[in-house]
Amino acid sequence: MDGQVIAVARDDRHRFAKQIRASICLIAGLGVEGDAHAGETVQHRSRLERTPGAANLRQVHLIHVELLGELAAKGFEVSPGELGENITTAGLDLLSLPRGARLRLGAEAILEVTGLRNPCRQIDDNLGDGARAATLERGPKGALVRKAGVMAIVLQSGEVKPGDMITVDWPATEQPLEPV
């Protein structure tokens, strides 16, 4: 299962959407250089209130472009970066990856998938009522399926840009993704 980088984004302030860039630099142990969510410890405002000083398992946010298509079909026009993601992918089933899967992006960068993004109310605030619900569904057994992408940490630094290939290294034991 390989994929491709469609877009990259970062923002130095805590805003919902991130600005599209020609490239981003991933820094091992920190995240996206120049992004408000970069750091060894948690940087997301809601997490800072509950668990200040906790390890930052949300250094990089990835969303599959196919979700943007699903949202468009439901009447929500969304472009890459507008859901707060740093990397928009194509052709890679992010939601089926296990915790600990390693993603090789471009020539050098390596990410480790830590969990799912839990869709927040800001999705409705920024895209309109019902947008958050459109990123959720129920699986065959009634379990909640969160489709707003995955979170990762940076294991190896490197530049990432649109057009870069993404390859997956699967962990020896597969553990399902849970929200982080």
C-alpha positions in Angstrom: 0.0 0.0 0.0 1.7 3.1 -1.2 0.4 6.6 -1.6 1.4 10.1 -2.6 1.6 13.5 -1.0 -1.0 15.9 -2.6 -0.4 19.0 -0.4 1.6 20.1 2.6 0.6 22.9 5.1 1.7 24.6 8.3 0.8 27.6 10.4 2.8 29.3 13.1 -0.4 30.2 15.0 -3.2 28.1 16.5 -5.8 28.5 13.8 -8.0 25.8 12.5 -6.9 25.8 8.9 -3.2 25.7 7.9 -1.6 27.5 5.0 -0.5 25.5 1.9 3.2 25.5 1.3 5.6 24.4 -1.5 7.3 22.1 1.1 7.5 21.5 4.8 10.4 20.4 6.9 9.7 17.6 9.4 12.0 17.7 12.5 12.6 14.4 14.4 10.9 14.5 17.8 9.2 17.8 17.2 7.0 17.9 14.2 6.6 20.4 11.4 9.2 23.2 11.5 7.4 26.5 12.1 4.0 24.9 13.0 2.2 25.9 16.2 1.7 22.2 17.0 5.4 21.3 16.9 7.0 20.3 20.1 8.1 17.4 22.3 5.2 17.9 24.6 1.5 18.4 23.7 0.8 21.7 21.9 -2.9 21.4 21.1 -4.8 23.8 23.3 -7.5 21.4 24.4 -4.8 18.9 25.4 -2.7 21.5 27.2 -5.6 22.2 29.6 -6.0 18.5 30.4 -2.5 17.0 30.2 0.2 19.7 30.2 3.7 18.2 29.8 2.4 15.0 28.1 4.3 13.6 25.1 3.1 15.1 21.9 1.6 12.2 19.9 0.0 14.8 17.5 3.1 16.3 15.9 1.9 15.8 12.3 -1.7 15.5 11.1 -2.4 13.6 7.9 -5.7 13.5 6.0 -6.6 11.5 2.8 -7.8 13.6 -0.1 -10.6 11.1 -0.6 -12.2 12.5 2.6 -12.3 15.9 1.0 -14.2 14.3 -1.9 -16.7 12.7 0.4 -17.3 16.0 2.1 -17.8 17.8 -1.2 -20.4 15.2 -2.2 -22.3 16.2 1.0 -22.1 19.9 0.2 -19.0 20.9 2.1 -16.3 22.5 -0.1 -13.0 21.8 1.5 -9.5 22.3 0.2 -6.2 20.8 1.5 -5.1 22.3 4.7 -8.7 23.5 5.7 -9.2 20.7 8.2 -6.0 21.6 9.9 -3.9 18.9 8.4 -0.2 19.2 7.6 -0.1 16.5 4.9 -2.9 15.6 2.5 -2.4 12.2 0.9 -3.9 10.2 -1.9 -4.1 6.5 -2.6 -3.2 5.5 1.0 -5.9 4.1 3.3 -4.7 6.0 6.4 -7.6 4.8 8.5 -6.7 1.2 8.1 -3.1 1.6 9.3 -2.2 0.1 12.7 -0.6 2.1 15.5 3.1 2.1 15.0 3.0 1.9 11.2 5.9 3.9 9.7 5.4 6.2 6.8 8.4 7.1 4.6 7.7 10.3 2.8 10.0 11.6 0.1 13.8 10.9 0.3 14.3 11.1 4.1 11.3 11.7 6.3 9.8 9.0 8.5 6.7 9.3 10.5 5.2 6.9 13.0 1.4 6.7 13.2 0.2 7.2 16.8 -3.6 7.3 16.4 -6.8 8.8 15.0 -7.7 12.5 15.0 -11.0 12.9 17.0 -13.1 15.3 15.0 -13.8 18.4 17.0 -16.5 21.1 17.0 -14.2 23.5 15.1 -15.0 21.5 12.0 -18.6 22.8 12.2 -17.5 26.2 13.2 -15.3 26.5 10.1 -17.1 24.5 7.5 -20.7 24.8 8.6 -23.3 22.8 10.6 -23.1 19.1 9.9 -19.5 19.0 8.6 -18.2 17.3 11.8 -21.0 14.7 11.6 -19.9 14.1 7.9 -16.4 13.0 9.2 -18.0 10.3 11.4 -20.0 7.2 10.6 -21.0 3.9 12.1 -19.2 0.7 11.2 -21.0 -2.6 10.5 -21.2 -3.5 14.2 -22.2 0.0 15.2 -18.8 1.2 16.3 -18.0 4.9 15.7 -15.6 5.4 12.7 -13.6 8.6 12.9 -12.5 9.7 9.4 -10.7 13.0 10.1 -7.3 11.6 9.5 -4.4 10.2 11.6 -1.8 11.7 13.8 1.9 10.9 13.8 5.3 11.7 15.4 8.4 12.4 13.4 11.1 9.7 13.7 13.5 11.0 11.0 13.8 14.6 9.7 13.3 15.5 6.1 11.6 17.8 3.6 8.2 16.8 2.3 6.5 18.3 -0.8 3.6 17.6 -3.1 4.3 14.6 -5.4 6.5 12.8 -2.9 5.7 9.1 -2.7 4.7 7.5 0.6 5.6 4.0 1.5 4.4 2.1 4.6 6.4 -0.2 6.9 4.0 -2.3 8.9 4.8 -3.1 12.6 5.4 -6.7 13.7 2.2 -6.7 15.7 -0.8 -4.7 14.5 -2.7 -2.6 17.1 -5.8 -0.8 15.9 -5.8 3.0 15.9 -7.6 4.9 18.7 -8.0 8.6 19.1 -5.0 10.5 20.5 
